[in-house]
Amino acid sequence: AREFPDHKGKTKTLLRNLSRQNEQMSSVEDGQFFFHILLSSDVAYLGLCDRLYPKKLAFSLLGDIRTEFEQQYGGMVEG
């Protein structure tokens, strides 16, 4: 099994620096990995993927997670 290095500090820094736009997609390289971030309605969806994993697929998955989250918990998010 492949082990990921500890990215806890990097993740905290990324989330602190995110702007509060209606929707934003971005990717940040960290060695052999990419943090893929989707911002939508005051919620950040974050994925950590190997650099070889296609960005389009990563954002497609984050979009699916966003849709499911909004259906289940959208009314609970304070804006």
C-alpha positions as CSV (number, residue, x, y, z in Angstrom):
1,A,0.0,0.0,0.0
2,R,1.2,3.5,-0.8
3,E,1.6,5.9,2.0
4,F,1.1,9.6,1.7
5,P,3.4,12.0,3.6
6,D,1.8,14.1,6.3
7,H,0.3,17.1,4.6
8,K,-1.6,18.4,7.6
9,G,0.3,21.7,7.9
10,K,0.2,22.4,4.1
11,T,-3.6,21.7,4.1
12,K,-4.2,24.2,6.9
13,T,-2.1,26.9,5.1
14,L,-4.1,26.3,1.9
15,L,-7.4,26.6,3.6
16,R,-6.4,29.7,5.4
17,N,-5.4,31.4,2.2
18,L,-8.5,30.6,0.1
19,S,-10.6,33.5,-1.0
20,R,-14.3,33.5,-0.4
21,Q,-15.6,33.5,-4.0
22,N,-18.8,31.9,-5.1
23,E,-17.0,29.1,-6.9
24,Q,-13.3,28.6,-7.5
25,M,-11.2,25.7,-8.7
26,S,-7.5,25.5,-8.1
27,S,-4.6,23.1,-7.9
28,V,-1.4,23.4,-5.8
29,E,1.6,21.2,-6.5
30,D,3.3,19.7,-3.5
31,G,6.1,17.4,-4.6
32,Q,4.7,14.3,-6.2
33,F,1.1,15.3,-5.2
34,F,-1.5,18.0,-6.1
35,F,-4.0,19.5,-3.8
36,H,-7.2,20.1,-5.8
37,I,-9.6,22.6,-4.3
38,L,-13.2,23.4,-5.2
39,L,-14.8,26.3,-3.4
40,S,-18.6,26.5,-3.5
41,S,-21.1,28.2,-1.2
42,D,-18.6,28.8,1.6
43,V,-17.5,25.1,1.6
44,A,-14.1,23.9,0.5
45,Y,-13.8,20.5,-1.1
46,L,-10.2,19.3,-1.1
47,G,-8.6,16.3,-2.8
48,L,-5.0,15.1,-2.5
49,C,-3.9,13.2,-5.6
50,D,-0.8,11.8,-7.2
51,R,0.6,14.3,-9.8
52,L,-0.2,11.8,-12.5
53,Y,-3.9,11.6,-11.7
54,P,-5.8,13.8,-14.3
55,K,-7.0,17.1,-12.9
56,K,-10.2,16.9,-14.9
57,L,-11.1,13.6,-13.1
58,A,-10.1,15.1,-9.7
59,F,-12.4,18.1,-10.2
60,S,-15.2,15.8,-11.6
61,L,-15.0,13.8,-8.4
62,L,-15.0,16.9,-6.2
63,G,-18.0,18.2,-8.1
64,D,-19.9,14.9,-7.4
65,I,-19.0,15.2,-3.8
66,R,-20.2,18.8,-3.7
67,T,-23.5,17.8,-5.3
68,E,-24.1,15.0,-2.8
69,F,-23.0,17.2,0.1
70,E,-25.3,20.1,-0.9
71,Q,-28.3,17.7,-1.3
72,Q,-27.7,16.2,2.1
73,Y,-26.4,19.1,4.2
74,G,-26.8,22.3,2.1
75,G,-29.4,23.8,4.4
76,M,-27.0,23.4,7.4
77,V,-24.2,25.5,5.9
78,E,-24.2,29.1,7.2
79,G,-23.4,31.6,4.5
